[in-house]
Structure formats: structure tokens, C-alpha cells
Amino acid sequence: MNTCLNCQTENRDQAKFCENCGESLSKAALPLSGVLAQTPTPAPADLPRGEPVRREPSGGVKVSGGRVQVGGDVAGRDVVKISQTGLGAAAVQRLVFMIGGMILAVGFCFLLTATCFFSGGIVLGGSIFLALNRPVETSLEAAQQMDQRLNALNALSSGQTFSTKTTEVESSSYLRFILGPRIGVSEPKVRYIAPGRIAVGGKWTALSNLPFAATFKVGTSASPLELEWMAVQILQIPNSDFGWVAVPTLFVQSQVTQVADSILGRVKLETIVDVTPSIPAAPREWQVTGVRR
């Protein structure tokens, strides 16, 4: 059967003209696949010779001076382009002020430490830390011996004289095991600096539990124990004598007097003599004389 392309009428195979419209049947349509097969594929246009092909970058990170740019296809996916520049003037100014403040703070603390030493004298300030760093053993037995000696002195009759010995071991042990827990002193140390002068260190709740160092005069004044010099360590650096600040004695003298009166308030000390044995690293020992008030 021949199909007329004009009116789509089906005609006999031998017919040369359409029986309906008379149109020639020689223009019968080819199958669609044949038409497609015969359609020539256009050849690609020739690229200009001598000119390299330019391709846009797919992405990446660009660094130029103080500017960083990220864009395109990074790590296999598209990202939004981001540009980051260096610190601005305001940020740099804040950074300079912050560093300057830190330097001033350290310098101020150093000045306070120097003031702490010079306020009590160079020799006095240095001798305190040297003495407190000197190792001295403590024991509960030594603390009890000191406690018994003090009780015996306070039990004397009025006007009765006495002569006794005392050591750094006994005094430091007494403060650690007996007196310290009563008055809020922890990690205490007692060292004899010179006849009639002792150094005491530790942490005291009355000073916000900060490390403290102090010197006391033991003698014939109205109070048997007079505070000479005290400092607290506000900047605590392990194994360092840095960060100490002097404390006015008026702030703590009344508390010191109360403690001293509870221990030696009934006796008057008259002489204190250093009788430390001539043995290397031997604890200091004093011979003390006095009278019962």
C-alpha cells in the first residue's frame, strides 16, 4: 500500500497517483528511522589554530599579601566565595593595648615585690625567705614537748624566775599540730633568725588563706610577741619568691597579740641566747630566761 503524503489516503501498490486527490505517489514518506539515519551530523567548527584554550578555574584558595580568598569548587562541591583580609586598625590597636596591659601588670607586680623587700629592709626580706626555705623536721612528739613546757611556765608562781631551752623543731611542730589548727594557720613553718627574732610562714585564713611570711620580735616588750614585718604572696608561682606584697602590721597586730597573750601572756622574757650546737644543718636552739608575771 502506498500512502498519499497529501491526504493520507491508502492506495494500491501499483498506483502512481492518489485515487482521492490525484497527487503523485512517488513522494511517499520514508520511515522516521531512515530520515534520521540520513540526516547528516554537523561537523564541529574548527578552532582557531595557534591560540590555547582558556578554561576558567574550578575553584581553590588564593593567598595574596594579607588577603585570603576561597571560591569555586573546593573538595568536590561548590562553595560560596569567601574573602578574609588581615587585622584591621581597630583590632591591631586592641591587641597592642592588651599586650601593653599584660606588661604593665607584670611590672606592677615586680614593683610590689621590690617594695615588699625594701619596706622591711634588704637584709630582713632576704633572710626571711632563706630561713623559711631551710628544712626543719616536725613531729607530734616535739609539739607535745613544747606544749608541756609552756604549760609549766604559765603554772609558775608570780615573780618566780625560769630558764629553759627551745628549738626550731619544737616551735614549728607546736604551730603545725597544736596552735595552727586553732587559729587557722596551715602548712606552718617557724625558723629562728637571730636571738629574739623568729620567721613564720604558712597560709592563714585571716589573710584569705594566702601564703604569708612574717617576722616577730620575742623579748621584753609589753607583748611577748611583736609583729615586725609581714607579706602575702598574691601571685603564686611554685618555688618562686616573686609576687609578694607587704601587709601593714596594723591590720594584723591585734590578732597576733591575742594569740601571743594566750601562749605567753603570763610570763616576761628577759634574755634569749643562741645555743645552737656546732653541727652542720643543726636546728637552731635558744636558751631563754624570764620571770612569771
C-alpha positions in Angstrom: 0.0 0.0 0.0 1.1 3.5 -0.9 0.1 6.3 1.4 -0.5 9.7 -0.1 1.6 12.4 1.5 -1.0 15.0 0.7 -4.3 13.4 2.1 -3.0 10.3 3.8 -5.2 8.1 1.6 -4.1 4.4 1.2 -3.6 3.4 -2.4 -2.7 0.2 -4.3 0.9 -0.7 -4.6 0.8 -0.3 -8.4 -0.9 3.1 -8.3 1.2 6.0 -9.4 -1.4 8.7 -8.5 -3.6 9.1 -5.4 -7.2 7.9 -6.1 -8.6 10.6 -3.8 -6.6 13.8 -4.6 -4.7 12.8 -7.7 -1.3 13.7 -6.2 1.7 11.7 -7.4 2.6 8.8 -5.1 6.3 8.9 -5.9 6.8 11.3 -2.9 5.9 8.7 -0.3 7.4 9.3 3.1 10.4 7.3 4.2 10.4 5.7 7.6 11.4 8.0 10.5 14.4 6.0 11.3 15.6 6.3 7.7 15.1 10.0 7.8 17.1 10.3 11.0 19.8 8.0 9.6 20.1 10.1 6.5 20.3 13.4 8.5 24.0 14.5 8.4 25.6 15.3 11.7 27.1 18.8 11.5 30.8 18.8 11.9 32.2 20.7 14.8 33.5 24.1 14.0 37.2 24.3 13.6 39.0 26.0 16.5 41.5 28.8 15.6 44.9 27.4 15.3 47.8 28.8 17.4 45.6 30.0 20.3 45.5 27.9 23.6 42.1 27.0 25.0 41.4 29.1 28.2 39.5 27.4 30.9 38.0 29.0 34.0 39.4 27.7 37.3 37.0 25.4 39.1 38.0 26.8 42.4 40.6 26.8 45.1 42.3 29.0 47.7 44.2 32.2 46.7 46.5 34.0 49.1 47.8 37.4 48.3 49.5 39.5 50.9 47.2 39.7 53.9 44.1 38.6 51.8 42.8 35.1 51.6 40.1 34.1 49.0 38.3 30.7 48.8 35.9 30.1 45.9 34.7 27.8 43.2 34.6 24.0 43.5 36.6 23.0 46.6 36.8 19.4 47.9 34.3 18.3 45.1 31.4 20.7 45.8 30.6 24.3 45.1 31.1 26.7 47.9 30.3 30.4 48.4 33.3 32.6 47.7 34.7 34.0 50.9 37.3 36.7 51.3 39.3 37.3 54.5 41.6 40.2 55.0 44.2 40.9 57.7 43.6 42.6 61.0 42.0 46.0 60.8 43.4 49.1 62.5 41.0 48.7 65.5 41.8 45.1 66.0 45.5 45.8 65.9 45.0 48.7 68.4 43.1 46.4 70.8 45.9 43.8 70.6 48.6 46.4 71.3 46.6 47.6 74.4 46.1 44.1 75.6 49.8 43.2 75.4 50.7 46.5 77.0 48.4 45.9 79.9 49.9 42.5 80.5 53.4 44.0 80.5 52.2 46.7 83.0 50.6 44.1 85.2 53.8 42.1 85.4 55.9 45.3 86.0 53.5 46.4 88.7 53.7 43.0 90.5 57.5 43.2 90.2 57.4 46.7 91.8 55.2 45.4 94.6 57.7 42.6 95.2 60.6 45.1 95.3 58.6 47.3 97.7 57.9 44.3 99.9 61.7 43.7 100.2 62.7 47.3 100.7 59.9 48.1 103.1 61.4 45.6 105.6 65.0 46.1 104.6 67.0 44.2 102.0 68.7 42.0 104.7 65.5 41.4 106.6 63.4 40.5 103.5 66.1 38.2 102.1 66.8 36.5 105.4 63.1 35.6 105.9 62.9 33.5 102.7 66.3 32.0 103.2 65.3 30.9 106.7 61.9 29.6 105.7 63.4 27.5 102.9 65.7 25.9 105.3 64.4 22.3 106.0 63.3 21.6 109.6 61.6 18.4 110.6 58.4 18.4 112.7 56.7 15.8 114.8 53.7 15.4 117.1 56.1 14.4 120.0 58.0 17.6 119.6 54.8 19.6 119.6 53.7 18.0 122.8 57.0 18.7 124.5 56.6 22.4 123.6 53.0 22.4 124.9 54.1 20.9 128.2 56.9 23.5 128.6 54.5 26.4 128.0 52.0 25.0 130.5 54.8 24.6 133.1 55.9 28.3 132.6 52.3 29.6 133.0 51.8 27.5 136.1 54.7 29.2 137.9 54.1 31.4 140.9 54.1 35.2 140.3 57.7 36.5 140.5 59.3 33.1 140.0 62.1 33.1 137.5 62.8 30.4 135.0 65.4 29.2 132.5 64.6 26.8 129.7 65.6 25.8 126.2 63.5 25.8 123.0 64.3 24.6 119.4 63.0 25.3 115.9 61.8 21.7 115.8 59.6 22.2 118.9 58.3 25.6 117.8 57.5 24.6 114.3 55.9 21.3 115.4 53.8 23.2 118.0 52.4 25.6 115.4 51.7 22.8 113.0 50.0 20.3 115.2 48.5 22.3 118.1 48.4 26.1 117.7 47.9 26.2 113.9 44.6 24.3 113.7 43.2 26.6 116.4 44.0 29.9 114.7 43.5 28.9 111.1 47.2 28.5 110.0 48.1 25.7 107.7 51.4 24.5 106.3 53.3 26.4 109.0 57.0 27.0 109.4 58.9 28.5 112.3 62.5 29.5 112.0 64.9 31.2 114.4 66.6 34.0 112.5 68.6 35.6 115.4 68.3 35.6 119.2 64.9 37.2 119.9 63.7 37.2 116.3 61.8 34.4 114.5 60.3 34.0 111.0 56.9 32.4 110.5 55.4 31.2 107.2 52.4 29.3 106.0 48.8 30.0 105.0 46.4 32.0 107.2 42.6 32.1 106.9 42.7 35.7 108.3 44.6 36.6 105.1 42.2 34.8 102.7 44.3 31.7 103.1 47.1 33.3 101.0 50.8 32.3 101.6 52.3 34.6 104.2 55.7 35.3 105.6 56.4 37.4 108.8 59.0 38.2 111.4 58.3 38.5 115.1 60.3 40.0 117.9 60.4 37.9 121.0 61.5 39.9 124.0 60.8 42.2 126.9 58.2 44.5 125.4 54.7 44.7 126.7 53.6 41.9 124.4 55.8 38.8 124.4 55.5 38.5 120.6 55.6 41.7 118.5 55.0 41.6 114.7 57.7 43.4 112.8 57.1 42.7 109.1 54.6 40.7 107.1 53.9 40.0 103.4 51.5 37.9 101.4 52.0 36.3 98.0 49.3 37.5 95.7 50.9 36.0 92.6 51.6 32.4 93.5 54.4 30.8 91.4 55.7 27.4 92.6 59.3 27.6 94.0 59.5 31.3 93.5 59.8 34.4 95.8 58.0 36.5 93.2 54.7 38.2 93.8 55.0 39.1 97.5 53.2 42.3 98.8 53.9 43.9 102.1 51.0 44.0 104.6 50.7 46.9 107.1 51.3 45.5 110.6 48.4 47.5 111.9 45.9 45.2 110.1 47.0 42.0 111.9 48.9 43.2 115.1 45.8 42.9 117.2 45.2 39.3 116.2 48.9 38.5 116.7 48.8 40.0 120.2 45.7 37.9 121.1 47.5 34.7 120.0 50.7 35.6 121.8 48.9 36.5 125.1 47.1 33.1 125.0 50.6 31.4 124.9 53.0 33.6 126.9 50.8 36.3 128.4 51.7 35.3 132.0 55.5 35.4 131.6 58.1 38.0 130.9 61.1 37.1 128.8 64.4 38.7 129.8 67.2 37.1 127.9 67.5 34.9 124.8 70.8 33.4 123.8 71.6 31.2 120.8 73.0 27.9 121.9 72.8 26.0 118.6 75.3 23.1 118.5 78.2 23.5 116.1 76.9 20.8 113.8 76.2 21.4 110.1 72.4 21.8 109.4 71.6 21.6 113.1 68.2 23.1 114.1 68.5 26.4 115.9 68.3 26.3 119.7 67.8 29.1 122.2 68.4 29.4 126.0 65.5 31.6 127.4 65.3 33.2 130.8 62.4 35.1 132.3 60.0 35.6 135.2 56.4 34.8 135.9 54.3 38.0 136.0 
